[in-house]
Amino acid sequence: MKFGIDRLIASPELLAQLEGRRVALIAHPASVTEDLTHSLDALIAAGVNVTAAFGPQHGLKGDKQDNMVETADEMDPDYGISVFSLYGEVRRPTGQMMSTADVFLYDLQDLGCRIYTFVTTLLYLLEEAQKLGKEVWVLDRPNPAGRPVEGTMLLPGHESFVGAAPMPMRHGLTMGEMGHWFIDHFDLDVAYKVVAMEGWNPNAGGNAIASGYGWPEDRIWVNPSPNAASLNMARCYAGTVMIEGATVSEGRGTTRPLEVLFGAPDIDAKAVMREMQSLAPDWCEGVTMRDCWFEPTFHKHAGQLCNAIMLHAEGPGYDHDAFKPWRMQALAFKAIRRLYPDYELWRGKDFKYEYTNDVLAIDVINGGPSLREWVDDPAAVPDDLDALASVDEAAWVQAAKPHLIYRERTK
């Protein structure tokens, strides 16, 4: 199969549409061609007049390890072009930045999750392009989490850099499709093109032990951000990212971050697993849970031995349709709350998550308080959260359907 960048480089017709125009590239380390050439090098080698580059969160080089670490503007030493940071002094491109090009090529590998900031970066780019009469092309890439949709909808008034618009946590779209939805939802008047993938089948996988199901088996995984180290992480992320709003560890400071339901020195992982199975066994399906131990070298609980639950959304225990990472993570929080009623589970308002003020990080992440309230309510049961989420999920599926580029196909 071919990603958008591969199709652009191989198409004289598409390249001709860029002739005589100044082109900017929005990219990160996973912005590579089929043979792992970085998109910036590939475009320049193809004769495209690249006049600027933009790096999202974690930078064009992907060198910023931790979350919420800003990147400065710089000059590319090989090509002498400006490299602007969209996660530094600004997160929305300025008029001066936008003046450097006529066409903006967005080539970011996403994880299929609303909170992954590349989604918001696309919206901001489209909005600024509309103001200044610029053109935006998305060089499309797979959604590695595939088509499943999960989570409650972001509530009005809870928008942030990790919540661009009313969508659930796991949105099921590619970035090319998301751009179409943004244009429709926000009534944008912007010149927009998707260089679509060729041969991407979000159903592909064939059986439970195949990879596929969003990520093609014949493509090498390159980290789009430092802690997105595997396809397993991408599948789990719509759930495990919520731990960023909790005091327990998401595994940062280890070699497998964001692939655990929690890690803590004072919580019994096996007891949590038993409680989860007792509360909602169907929410534990489609993935293998394994208790494990780690000692983070930095971040939460650094230097302390932590008991944890590792998730394996891979191998013979993986069922793509049954695995519900958002529900599973919520269930882990609920189990901890039931076993340890007085545990200080949530990070406080003094922790300014993604530039927000006076809001709990867990609420910023979920686009509202409903998940936290469900966890903390002793009377709330899994069916209560499922009822909230199911309505939102069905509404999103209908809203997104007209913008799907890659229709479902059987193998």
C-alpha angles and dihedrals in degrees: 000000000000129000120214094265091052092051093048094050091048096046119086088187094057093042089051089060088062096049114121092011132109111242131199125196126213105202150143135191094291091057093105138134126241091277091047096256109149112252092238091057092042094051094048091046088053090056098256112153098236107185101170143007132211129207123204126206111329089025138260087288094044089229100135102097104187129058120265095020112141127225126216127226115260145167121259105243095210102045103023093230128135117262108203123201119227090188104052130059087352137021094191114065112251126229090254090055092047091050091068095075146024098211125038118205112203109202106164124143107228130198098221094251128119094223094056098103097223087080092061091042088060092051093049090049092051092048094050092044089055092053094051102034095248127150125238126202122186112209093208126229133181125278097234091202090057128215103319114119123210142165141043120297120261108256123233109265093031096086116137141147086285093044114047099166145344103303133121123259095259105042103178096218136115116235090253089057092043090056090056090050092049091051091050097042096046095034092236121181102208135136102252133175132176117207092207127212120254118230099002110152112181089199094055117122104091096208140014097270096050117094109224117090091125102343115072115237093225096059126085117236114238118185109255086195129012096260096043091087103152148014087255089061091049091053093048098040099090086066107028094050087073089071087074085076093051135073093236118090125264089200099266108155090040133084094254108048120174092014094098132077089221143323125210139153093228104044127085106228096197091052090051091051091051091049092049091051090049095049101043116355091175090060089059095058129109096035138065118241119204128179113231143161133237141167112214115223090207141000123039116013091000111189093011126114108245130195111218147172113239119204123216109194089174140065126044093323094060120103111179096203097041097048111097107179096178093053092042093054091046088051092052090054090048092050091050090049092051094047096040106028095177097044113132093234104160128066110241131245090262087073102085103210114201095341096308124137131214094357127112111248092230089058092048090052094050096039092239143019101268099101094047091046090051092051093048096045108092091202096051117104132195092262089062094059091040091055092053095047098042093060092050093045093053091048092051093049089056094045093049098042097085090055099053113122097179109055119205114270130183118235 
